[in-house]
Amino acid sequence: MSVTSCREKSEKEKLIEEMKEDGATIKEKSDDGDYKLKMETDDKEVKIKEDADGETKIKIDN
């Protein structure tokens, strides 16, 4: 018997993968436990912010 584990990708992971495939410019920044990720292409901008409590906010501008 074989057991396999399959974990769904989070919305954050899907966005990062999608933006990388689109050739986005990616900037990362972290300070005081906060983590910020900004990804830009010619027609889309995605900002992901995680605070020290682990709460994630995602903003998408087209």
C-alpha positions as a Markdown table, in Angstrom:
| # | Residue | x | y | z |
|---|---|---|---|---|
| 1 | Met | 0.0 | 0.0 | 0.0 |
| 2 | Ser | 1.2 | 3.4 | -0.9 |
| 3 | Val | 0.1 | 6.7 | 0.6 |
| 4 | Thr | 0.7 | 10.0 | -1.3 |
| 5 | Ser | 0.2 | 13.5 | 0.0 |
| 6 | Cys | -1.1 | 16.2 | -2.2 |
| 7 | Arg | -1.3 | 19.7 | -0.8 |
| 8 | Glu | -3.3 | 22.4 | -2.6 |
| 9 | Lys | -1.3 | 25.5 | -3.5 |
| 10 | Ser | -2.4 | 28.5 | -1.6 |
| 11 | Glu | -3.6 | 31.6 | -3.5 |
| 12 | Lys | -0.3 | 33.3 | -2.7 |
| 13 | Glu | 1.7 | 30.4 | -4.2 |
| 14 | Lys | -0.4 | 30.4 | -7.3 |
| 15 | Leu | 0.0 | 34.1 | -7.8 |
| 16 | Ile | 3.8 | 34.0 | -7.3 |
| 17 | Glu | 4.1 | 31.1 | -9.8 |
| 18 | Glu | 1.8 | 32.9 | -12.3 |
| 19 | Met | 3.7 | 36.2 | -12.1 |
| 20 | Lys | 7.1 | 34.4 | -12.4 |
| 21 | Glu | 5.8 | 32.7 | -15.6 |
| 22 | Asp | 4.7 | 36.1 | -16.9 |
| 23 | Gly | 8.3 | 37.5 | -16.4 |
| 24 | Ala | 7.4 | 39.8 | -13.5 |
| 25 | Thr | 9.8 | 42.0 | -11.7 |
| 26 | Ile | 9.9 | 40.8 | -8.1 |
| 27 | Lys | 10.9 | 42.7 | -5.0 |
| 28 | Glu | 11.0 | 41.3 | -1.5 |
| 29 | Lys | 11.3 | 43.3 | 1.7 |
| 30 | Ser | 11.1 | 42.3 | 5.4 |
| 31 | Asp | 11.3 | 44.3 | 8.6 |
| 32 | Asp | 10.1 | 43.9 | 12.2 |
| 33 | Gly | 8.5 | 40.5 | 11.3 |
| 34 | Asp | 6.6 | 41.9 | 8.4 |
| 35 | Tyr | 7.2 | 40.4 | 4.9 |
| 36 | Lys | 6.3 | 42.2 | 1.7 |
| 37 | Leu | 6.5 | 40.9 | -1.8 |
| 38 | Lys | 5.8 | 43.1 | -4.9 |
| 39 | Met | 5.5 | 41.7 | -8.4 |
| 40 | Glu | 5.0 | 43.7 | -11.5 |
| 41 | Thr | 4.4 | 43.0 | -15.2 |
| 42 | Asp | 3.5 | 45.6 | -17.9 |
| 43 | Asp | -0.2 | 45.1 | -17.2 |
| 44 | Lys | -0.5 | 43.7 | -13.7 |
| 45 | Glu | 0.8 | 44.4 | -10.2 |
| 46 | Val | 0.5 | 42.1 | -7.2 |
| 47 | Lys | 1.4 | 43.0 | -3.6 |
| 48 | Ile | 1.5 | 40.4 | -0.9 |
| 49 | Lys | 2.0 | 41.4 | 2.7 |
| 50 | Glu | 2.4 | 39.0 | 5.7 |
| 51 | Asp | 2.6 | 40.5 | 9.2 |
| 52 | Ala | 4.3 | 39.1 | 12.2 |
| 53 | Asp | 1.1 | 37.3 | 13.3 |
| 54 | Gly | 1.1 | 35.3 | 10.0 |
| 55 | Glu | -1.9 | 37.2 | 8.5 |
| 56 | Thr | -1.6 | 37.6 | 4.8 |
| 57 | Lys | -3.1 | 40.4 | 2.6 |
| 58 | Ile | -3.1 | 40.2 | -1.2 |
| 59 | Lys | -3.7 | 43.2 | -3.5 |
| 60 | Ile | -4.0 | 42.9 | -7.3 |
| 61 | Asp | -4.1 | 45.9 | -9.6 |
| 62 | Asn | -4.7 | 45.4 | -13.3 |
